[in-house]
């Protein structure tokens, strides 16, 4: 038994030592003038010695592979030269070394070969990335290497990628049964690129089918339909999520408007400019962090949240104290006055920040997204905006239902004269409610700065939609604003996919007008008590 183990160890050691060097004859064609022979040499090298081939091919891709007479060498740092076959340093360095140049075709094959070689890395992240790269351009020449990688791979997710790559490479097989199995395997994919690979199998070139076998053609058609169904499902999920993120922005814009309109009956045409104030607050905090705290730049957005709220709330309080307070009960004059204020605020923004849009970058922790399917990526910035909107909604519900201010706001909203008779300071509540609504709009502007351009006119695109949310949901109704905002956002995005953005806006407006004609109180009417006289 001990002798058998010793013999096995010696054999393994012999194999390892044999693989430590590459046959120089495999390396010579890498310097050939013919690109086809170079590519064939790359594939032969990868198949014969995958572990030892990696440094050689990497040097070739980096233009560090050279020819010294009949010997292929690798150029190192400081003028050092290594034998490509044995990896030993040549001392003294040989004279007359000529770098082996490569064209774009050979460089593409090198990239594919190196990606395939990384399939054998010990690190999962490297193998996962390599599997994704190989999946993009697998062909029949890579089949032996893919089979070896599949035999060695234990990770289920990477194996799934490799199986798709093997199926893609098998489409070029001369065996109809192999092609049939490949087509059926590819039919389980949700990658739109796979659909494009299968389409030629169902088409003709002149009078002849590109795929001669009828069973393979039929399977290709079935796989294409299956992929298209999954792609359509993913597209609908993407539209729903985009509509949800749009609805969350509309909700932040409409929450403040619902408070001011519900409490004071004021149609505030400057509400969109309060969004703008919040967005410019985010830009200002980004500039402060970039100038004074560059190491903490990724956290400027957290500092912008209270700054945006307080800035917009202060502007709202000043608007209410200076202008709107003197126009209660005169809706037309209030509408014209707030429209004038919106023009004034836009001009102030142009004077202070310029007429052009300013750049507000996403923090590093908001970059990228979650890939649910090959054609469905949920960006982190929109996911975080949805979560932020939920947090603001919860805070608003707590203020309106659990605080003294919320009780007063609800009292004034339902019956202002009676609230005043029982000691509610209606004037102060008006100011606080207007400041609170403006501050929430500022938070909406901070969120909007992460997905839209920040400029003097940015609020104009949201004021009409915000009013539609308030009217559709029911004046002063928090639940109504939530359902109206989310429903309007999702419905609009689906409608845009079918009709285009302009027609979708018109259709939505017409439908809301019809709805208000049938149900003027909105989705949720205020509860009250009717006393018959």
C-alpha positions as CSV (number, residue, x, y, z in Angstrom):
1,X,0.0,0.0,0.0
2,X,2.8,2.4,0.9
3,X,4.7,1.5,-2.3
4,X,1.5,2.3,-4.3
5,X,1.1,5.7,-2.7
6,X,4.8,6.4,-3.3
7,X,4.5,5.4,-6.9
8,X,1.4,7.6,-7.3
9,X,3.2,10.6,-5.8
10,X,6.2,10.1,-8.1
11,X,3.8,9.9,-11.1
12,X,2.0,13.1,-10.1
13,X,5.4,14.8,-9.5
14,X,6.5,13.7,-13.0
15,X,3.3,15.1,-14.5
16,X,3.8,18.4,-12.7
17,X,7.4,18.7,-13.8
18,X,6.5,17.8,-17.3
19,X,3.8,20.6,-17.3
20,X,6.2,23.1,-15.9
21,X,7.8,23.8,-19.3
22,X,6.1,24.2,-22.7
23,X,7.2,22.5,-25.9
24,X,9.2,25.2,-27.8
25,X,7.6,23.9,-31.0
26,X,4.2,25.0,-29.8
27,X,5.5,28.6,-29.3
28,X,7.2,29.1,-32.7
29,X,4.0,29.6,-34.8
30,X,3.1,32.5,-32.5
31,X,5.7,34.6,-34.4
32,X,4.3,33.5,-37.8
33,X,3.4,36.1,-40.3
34,X,0.1,34.4,-41.1
35,X,-2.8,35.3,-38.7
36,X,-4.6,32.0,-39.2
37,X,-1.5,30.0,-38.2
38,X,-1.0,32.3,-35.1
39,X,-4.6,31.8,-34.0
40,X,-4.3,28.0,-34.5
41,X,-1.1,28.1,-32.4
42,X,-2.9,30.0,-29.6
43,X,-5.7,27.4,-29.5
44,X,-3.2,24.5,-29.6
45,X,-1.3,26.1,-26.8
46,X,-4.4,26.6,-24.7
47,X,-5.5,23.1,-25.2
48,X,-2.1,21.5,-24.6
49,X,-0.9,23.4,-21.6
50,X,-3.6,25.8,-20.2
51,X,-1.8,26.7,-16.9
52,X,1.6,27.3,-18.6
53,X,0.0,29.1,-21.5
54,X,-1.5,32.0,-19.5
55,X,1.8,34.0,-18.9
56,X,2.8,33.6,-22.5
57,X,-0.5,34.7,-24.0
58,X,-0.7,37.6,-21.5
59,X,2.7,38.7,-22.6
60,X,1.6,38.5,-26.2
61,X,-1.5,40.6,-25.5
62,X,0.7,43.2,-23.7
63,X,3.2,43.3,-26.7
64,X,5.9,41.8,-24.4
65,X,6.4,38.6,-26.4
66,X,9.5,38.7,-28.6
67,X,11.7,36.6,-30.9
68,X,15.4,36.1,-30.1
69,X,16.7,34.2,-33.1
70,X,14.7,31.0,-33.1
71,X,13.7,31.3,-29.4
72,X,10.4,32.9,-28.2
73,X,11.1,35.1,-25.2
74,X,9.2,37.3,-22.7
75,X,10.4,40.8,-22.1
76,X,10.4,41.7,-18.4
77,X,11.1,44.9,-16.5
78,X,14.5,46.5,-16.4
79,X,15.6,44.9,-19.7
80,X,15.3,41.3,-18.3
81,X,14.5,38.6,-20.8
82,X,12.9,35.2,-20.0
83,X,12.6,32.0,-22.0
84,X,8.9,31.6,-22.9
85,X,9.0,27.8,-22.8
86,X,10.9,27.3,-19.5
87,X,10.2,30.7,-17.8
88,X,13.9,30.9,-16.9
89,X,15.8,34.2,-17.1
90,X,18.3,34.4,-19.9
91,X,21.6,35.9,-18.7
92,X,23.1,37.7,-20.4
93,X,20.1,38.9,-22.3
94,X,20.3,37.8,-26.0
95,X,20.9,40.4,-28.7
96,X,18.7,41.2,-31.6
97,X,15.4,40.7,-29.8
98,X,12.4,41.6,-32.0
99,X,8.9,42.2,-30.5
100,X,6.1,40.0,-32.0
101,X,3.4,42.4,-33.2
102,X,-0.2,41.4,-33.5
103,X,-3.3,42.7,-35.4
104,X,-6.8,43.2,-34.1
105,X,-8.0,39.8,-35.2
106,X,-5.3,38.0,-33.3
107,X,-5.8,40.3,-30.3
108,X,-9.5,39.4,-30.1
109,X,-8.6,35.7,-30.2
110,X,-6.1,36.3,-27.4
111,X,-8.7,38.0,-25.3
112,X,-11.0,35.0,-25.7
113,X,-8.3,32.6,-24.9
114,X,-7.2,34.4,-21.8
115,X,-10.8,34.6,-20.6
116,X,-11.1,30.9,-21.1
117,X,-7.9,30.3,-19.2
118,X,-9.2,32.3,-16.2
119,X,-12.0,29.7,-15.9
120,X,-9.4,27.6,-14.0
121,X,-8.6,30.3,-11.4
122,X,-8.8,29.5,-7.7
123,X,-10.9,32.7,-7.1
124,X,-14.6,32.5,-7.7
125,X,-14.9,36.2,-8.8
126,X,-12.3,35.7,-11.5
127,X,-14.0,32.5,-12.8
128,X,-17.4,34.2,-12.8
129,X,-16.1,37.2,-14.8
130,X,-14.3,34.8,-17.2
131,X,-17.5,32.8,-17.6
132,X,-19.4,35.9,-18.5
133,X,-16.7,36.9,-21.1
134,X,-16.6,33.5,-22.6
135,X,-20.4,33.4,-22.8
136,X,-20.2,36.5,-25.1
137,X,-18.1,34.9,-27.9
138,X,-17.9,31.1,-27.4
139,X,-17.3,29.1,-30.6
140,X,-16.6,25.5,-31.6
141,X,-12.8,26.0,-31.2
142,X,-13.3,26.5,-27.4
143,X,-15.4,23.3,-26.8
144,X,-12.5,21.2,-25.4
145,X,-11.5,23.9,-22.9
146,X,-15.2,24.5,-21.9
147,X,-15.6,20.7,-21.3
148,X,-12.6,20.7,-19.0
149,X,-13.8,23.8,-17.2
150,X,-17.2,22.3,-16.7
151,X,-15.7,19.1,-15.3
152,X,-13.7,21.0,-12.8
153,X,-16.3,23.7,-11.8
154,X,-18.4,23.1,-8.6
155,X,-20.2,26.5,-8.4
156,X,-23.8,26.2,-9.7
157,X,-24.1,29.7,-11.1
158,X,-20.8,29.5,-13.0
159,X,-21.7,26.0,-14.3
160,X,-24.9,27.4,-15.6
161,X,-23.0,30.1,-17.5
162,X,-20.5,27.6,-18.8
163,X,-23.3,25.3,-20.0
164,X,-24.8,28.1,-22.0
165,X,-21.4,28.9,-23.5
166,X,-20.9,25.2,-24.4
167,X,-24.3,25.1,-26.0
168,X,-23.5,28.3,-28.0
169,X,-20.2,26.8,-29.1
170,X,-21.9,23.6,-30.1
171,X,-24.1,25.4,-32.7
172,X,-21.2,25.1,-35.1
173,X,-21.0,21.3,-34.7
174,X,-21.5,19.1,-37.8
175,X,-23.6,16.7,-35.7
176,X,-27.3,17.5,-35.9
177,X,-28.0,15.8,-32.6
178,X,-25.4,18.0,-30.9
179,X,-26.9,21.1,-32.5
180,X,-30.3,20.0,-31.3
181,X,-29.2,19.6,-27.7
182,X,-27.5,23.0,-27.9
183,X,-30.6,24.7,-29.2
184,X,-32.7,23.3,-26.5
185,X,-30.2,24.3,-23.8
186,X,-30.1,27.9,-25.2
187,X,-33.9,28.0,-25.1
188,X,-33.6,28.1,-21.3
189,X,-31.7,31.4,-21.5
190,X,-33.1,34.9,-20.9
191,X,-30.3,36.7,-22.8
192,X,-31.5,38.7,-25.8
193,X,-28.1,38.0,-27.5
194,X,-29.0,34.2,-27.5
195,X,-32.2,35.0,-29.4
196,X,-30.1,36.7,-32.1
197,X,-27.8,33.6,-32.3
198,X,-30.8,31.3,-32.8
199,X,-32.7,33.5,-35.4
200,X,-30.4,32.5,-38.4
201,X,-31.3,28.8,-37.7
202,X,-34.9,29.6,-38.8
203,X,-34.1,31.6,-41.9
204,X,-33.3,30.9,-45.5
205,X,-30.4,32.0,-47.7
206,X,-31.8,32.0,-51.2
207,X,-33.7,28.7,-51.6
208,X,-31.8,26.8,-48.9
209,X,-32.2,26.8,-45.1
210,X,-29.3,28.0,-43.1
211,X,-30.0,25.1,-40.8
212,X,-30.5,22.0,-42.9
213,X,-32.0,19.8,-40.2
214,X,-35.8,20.3,-39.8
215,X,-35.8,19.1,-36.2
216,X,-33.1,21.7,-35.2
217,X,-35.1,24.4,-37.0
218,X,-38.3,23.5,-35.2
219,X,-36.4,23.4,-31.8
220,X,-34.8,26.8,-32.6
221,X,-38.3,28.3,-33.3
222,X,-39.6,26.9,-30.0
223,X,-36.5,28.2,-28.1
224,X,-36.9,31.7,-29.7
225,X,-40.5,31.9,-28.6
226,X,-39.6,30.9,-25.1
227,X,-36.8,33.4,-24.9
228,X,-39.1,36.2,-26.3
229,X,-41.7,35.4,-23.6
230,X,-39.1,35.8,-20.8
231,X,-37.7,39.0,-22.4
232,X,-41.2,40.5,-22.6
233,X,-41.8,39.6,-18.9
234,X,-38.5,41.2,-18.0
235,X,-39.4,44.3,-20.0
236,X,-42.7,44.6,-18.2
237,X,-40.9,44.2,-14.8
238,X,-38.5,47.0,-15.9
239,X,-41.3,49.3,-16.9
240,X,-43.1,48.6,-13.6
241,X,-39.9,49.4,-11.6
242,X,-39.3,52.6,-13.6
243,X,-42.9,53.6,-13.0
244,X,-42.5,52.9,-9.3
245,X,-39.4,55.1,-9.1
246,X,-41.2,57.9,-11.1
247,X,-44.2,57.4,-8.7
248,X,-42.0,57.8,-5.7
249,X,-40.7,61.1,-7.0
250,X,-44.2,62.3,-7.7
251,X,-45.2,61.2,-4.2
252,X,-42.5,63.3,-2.6
253,X,-43.6,66.3,-4.8
254,X,-47.3,65.7,-4.1
255,X,-47.1,65.1,-0.3
256,X,-46.2,68.7,0.4
257,X,-48.7,70.0,-2.1
258,X,-51.4,67.9,-0.6
259,X,-50.7,69.5,2.8
260,X,-50.7,73.1,1.6
261,X,-53.7,72.6,-0.7
262,X,-55.6,70.6,1.9
263,X,-55.0,72.9,4.8
264,X,-55.1,76.3,3.1
265,X,-56.8,75.6,-0.2
266,X,-53.8,77.3,-1.9
267,X,-52.9,76.3,-5.5
268,X,-49.1,76.8,-5.2
269,X,-47.7,77.2,-8.7
270,X,-44.2,77.6,-7.2
271,X,-44.2,74.2,-5.7
272,X,-42.0,72.9,-8.5
273,X,-39.4,75.5,-7.7
274,X,-39.2,74.1,-4.2
275,X,-38.1,70.9,-5.8
276,X,-35.4,72.9,-7.5
277,X,-34.3,74.4,-4.2
278,X,-33.8,70.9,-2.8
279,X,-31.9,69.8,-5.9
280,X,-29.5,72.8,-5.8
281,X,-29.0,72.1,-2.1
282,X,-27.6,68.7,-3.1
283,X,-25.3,70.3,-5.7
284,X,-24.1,72.9,-3.1
285,X,-23.3,70.1,-0.5
286,X,-21.5,68.2,-3.2
287,X,-19.4,71.3,-3.9
288,X,-18.6,71.8,-0.2
289,X,-17.5,68.2,0.2
290,X,-15.5,68.3,-3.0
291,X,-13.6,71.4,-1.8
292,X,-13.2,70.7,1.9
293,X,-13.8,67.0,2.5
294,X,-12.8,65.2,-0.7
295,X,-12.1,62.0,1.2
296,X,-15.8,61.9,2.3
297,X,-17.3,63.0,-1.0
298,X,-19.4,59.8,-1.2
299,X,-21.4,61.0,1.9
300,X,-22.4,64.4,0.6
301,X,-25.9,63.2,-0.2
302,X,-26.6,62.4,3.5
303,X,-25.7,65.9,4.4
304,X,-27.8,67.3,1.6
305,X,-31.0,65.7,3.0
306,X,-31.4,68.0,6.1
307,X,-30.0,71.0,4.1
308,X,-32.5,70.4,1.3
309,X,-35.4,70.1,3.7
310,X,-34.5,73.2,5.7
311,X,-33.7,75.4,2.6
312,X,-37.0,74.6,0.9
313,X,-38.9,74.9,4.2
314,X,-37.4,78.4,4.8
315,X,-38.4,79.5,1.3
316,X,-41.9,78.1,1.9
317,X,-42.3,80.0,5.2
318,X,-41.1,83.2,3.6
319,X,-43.6,82.7,0.7
320,X,-46.5,82.1,3.2
321,X,-45.6,85.0,5.5
322,X,-44.8,87.7,2.9
323,X,-47.3,86.9,0.1
324,X,-49.8,84.0,0.5
325,X,-51.1,85.0,3.9
326,X,-52.6,88.1,2.5
327,X,-54.4,86.3,-0.3
328,X,-56.4,83.6,1.6
329,X,-59.8,83.2,0.2
330,X,-58.9,84.6,-3.2
331,X,-57.8,81.5,-5.3
332,X,-57.2,83.3,-8.6
333,X,-55.0,86.0,-7.0
334,X,-53.1,83.3,-5.1
335,X,-52.5,81.2,-8.3
336,X,-51.2,84.3,-10.1
337,X,-49.0,85.3,-7.2
338,X,-47.4,81.9,-6.8
339,X,-46.9,81.7,-10.5
340,X,-45.0,85.0,-10.3
341,X,-43.0,83.6,-7.3
342,X,-42.0,80.6,-9.5
343,X,-40.7,82.9,-12.2
344,X,-38.8,84.9,-9.6
345,X,-37.2,81.8,-8.1
346,X,-36.2,80.5,-11.5
347,X,-34.5,83.8,-12.3
348,X,-32.7,83.8,-8.9
349,X,-31.4,80.3,-9.7
350,X,-30.2,81.5,-13.1
351,X,-28.4,84.4,-11.5
352,X,-26.8,82.4,-8.8
353,X,-26.0,79.2,-10.6
354,X,-26.2,80.0,-14.3
355,X,-28.7,79.1,-16.9
356,X,-27.1,75.7,-17.7
357,X,-27.7,72.5,-15.8
358,X,-25.2,71.7,-13.0
359,X,-23.6,68.3,-12.5
360,X,-24.7,66.3,-9.5
361,X,-22.9,62.9,-9.4
362,X,-24.2,59.8,-7.8
363,X,-22.2,58.7,-4.7
364,X,-20.1,55.6,-5.2
365,X,-22.5,53.5,-3.1
366,X,-25.3,54.3,-5.5
367,X,-23.4,53.2,-8.6
368,X,-24.3,50.0,-10.5
369,X,-27.4,48.0,-9.9
370,X,-29.0,44.6,-9.3
371,X,-29.1,42.4,-12.3
372,X,-32.2,40.2,-12.0
373,X,-32.2,39.1,-15.7
374,X,-29.8,39.7,-18.6
375,X,-32.1,42.5,-19.9
376,X,-33.3,43.7,-16.5
377,X,-31.0,45.8,-14.3
378,X,-32.4,47.7,-11.4
379,X,-30.1,50.7,-10.7
380,X,-29.1,51.3,-7.1
381,X,-30.0,55.0,-7.3
382,X,-33.6,54.3,-8.2
383,X,-33.8,51.5,-5.6
384,X,-32.5,53.9,-2.9
385,X,-34.9,56.7,-4.1
386,X,-37.9,54.3,-3.7
387,X,-36.7,53.3,-0.2
388,X,-36.1,57.0,0.7
389,X,-39.7,57.9,-0.5
390,X,-41.1,55.1,1.8
391,X,-39.1,56.5,4.7
392,X,-40.4,60.0,4.1
393,X,-44.0,58.7,3.8
394,X,-43.7,56.9,7.1
395,X,-42.3,60.0,8.8
396,X,-45.2,62.1,7.3
397,X,-47.7,59.5,8.6
398,X,-46.2,59.7,12.1
399,X,-46.3,63.5,12.1
400,X,-49.9,63.7,10.9
401,X,-51.2,61.0,13.2
402,X,-49.0,60.9,16.3
403,X,-48.0,64.5,16.9
404,X,-49.8,67.6,18.2
405,X,-49.0,69.5,15.0
406,X,-50.5,66.7,12.9
407,X,-53.7,66.8,15.0
408,X,-54.0,70.6,14.4
409,X,-53.3,70.1,10.7
410,X,-56.1,67.5,10.4
411,X,-58.4,69.7,12.4
412,X,-57.8,72.8,10.2
413,X,-58.1,70.7,7.0
414,X,-61.5,69.3,8.0
415,X,-63.1,72.5,9.6
416,X,-61.0,75.6,9.8
417,X,-63.6,77.8,11.6
418,X,-64.4,75.2,14.2
419,X,-60.7,74.5,14.8
420,X,-60.1,78.2,15.4
421,X,-63.1,78.3,17.9
422,X,-61.6,75.5,20.0
423,X,-58.2,77.3,20.3
424,X,-56.2,76.0,17.4
425,X,-53.8,78.8,16.2
426,X,-54.8,78.5,12.6
427,X,-52.4,81.2,11.4
428,X,-49.4,79.5,12.9
429,X,-50.6,76.1,11.6
430,X,-50.8,77.6,8.2
431,X,-47.2,78.7,8.3
432,X,-45.9,75.5,9.8
433,X,-47.9,73.4,7.4
434,X,-46.6,75.4,4.4
435,X,-43.1,75.1,5.7
436,X,-43.5,71.3,6.2
437,X,-44.9,70.9,2.7
438,X,-42.1,72.9,1.2
439,X,-39.5,71.0,3.1
440,X,-40.9,67.7,1.8
441,X,-40.7,69.1,-1.7
442,X,-37.0,69.9,-1.0
443,X,-36.5,66.3,-0.1
444,X,-38.0,65.4,-3.4
445,X,-35.6,67.7,-5.1
446,X,-32.6,66.0,-3.4
447,X,-33.9,62.6,-4.6
448,X,-34.6,64.0,-8.1
449,X,-31.0,65.3,-8.4
450,X,-29.8,61.7,-8.5
451,X,-31.7,60.7,-11.6
452,X,-32.5,64.0,-13.5
453,X,-30.7,67.1,-14.7
454,X,-30.5,69.9,-12.1
455,X,-31.3,73.3,-13.6
456,X,-33.5,76.4,-13.1
457,X,-36.4,74.9,-15.1
458,X,-36.4,71.4,-13.6
459,X,-39.5,71.9,-11.4
460,X,-41.8,72.8,-14.3
461,X,-41.9,69.2,-15.5
462,X,-43.4,68.0,-12.2
463,X,-45.9,70.6,-11.0
464,X,-48.8,69.5,-13.3
465,X,-48.2,65.8,-12.4
466,X,-48.1,66.7,-8.7
467,X,-51.4,68.5,-8.9
468,X,-52.9,65.5,-10.8
469,X,-51.7,63.2,-8.0
470,X,-53.3,65.4,-5.3
471,X,-56.7,65.7,-7.1
472,X,-56.8,62.1,-8.1
473,X,-55.9,60.8,-4.6
474,X,-58.3,63.2,-2.8
475,X,-57.5,66.5,-1.1
476,X,-55.6,66.1,2.2
477,X,-55.6,62.3,1.9
478,X,-52.2,60.7,2.5
479,X,-53.3,57.2,1.3
480,X,-54.8,58.7,-1.7
481,X,-51.6,60.5,-2.6
482,X,-49.7,57.3,-2.3
483,X,-51.9,55.2,-4.5
484,X,-52.4,58.0,-7.0
485,X,-48.6,58.7,-7.3
486,X,-47.6,55.1,-7.7
487,X,-50.5,54.2,-10.0
488,X,-49.9,57.2,-12.1
489,X,-46.2,56.6,-12.4
490,X,-46.5,52.9,-13.4
491,X,-49.5,53.5,-15.7
492,X,-47.6,56.3,-17.4
493,X,-44.5,54.2,-18.1
494,X,-46.5,51.3,-19.5
495,X,-48.5,53.8,-21.7
496,X,-45.3,55.4,-22.9
497,X,-44.0,52.0,-24.0
498,X,-47.1,51.5,-26.2
499,X,-47.9,55.0,-27.5
500,X,-44.9,57.3,-26.9
501,X,-44.3,60.0,-24.2
502,X,-46.5,62.8,-25.7
503,X,-49.5,60.7,-26.4
504,X,-49.2,59.1,-23.0
505,X,-49.4,62.5,-21.3
506,X,-52.5,63.4,-23.2
507,X,-54.2,60.1,-22.5
508,X,-53.4,60.3,-18.8
509,X,-54.8,63.9,-18.6
510,X,-58.0,62.9,-20.4
511,X,-58.5,59.9,-18.2
512,X,-58.0,62.0,-15.0
513,X,-60.5,64.6,-16.2
514,X,-63.1,61.9,-16.9
515,X,-62.4,60.4,-13.5
516,X,-62.8,63.7,-11.6
517,X,-66.1,64.3,-13.4
518,X,-67.4,61.0,-12.1
519,X,-65.7,61.2,-8.6
520,X,-64.8,64.8,-7.7
521,X,-63.7,63.8,-4.2
522,X,-60.9,61.6,-5.7
523,X,-60.0,58.1,-4.7
524,X,-60.3,58.7,-1.0
525,X,-62.8,61.3,0.3
526,X,-62.4,63.1,3.6
527,X,-64.6,61.5,6.3
528,X,-67.0,63.8,7.9
529,X,-70.4,64.0,9.6
530,X,-73.5,65.4,7.9
531,X,-76.1,66.9,10.3
532,X,-79.5,67.5,8.9
533,X,-81.0,70.8,9.9
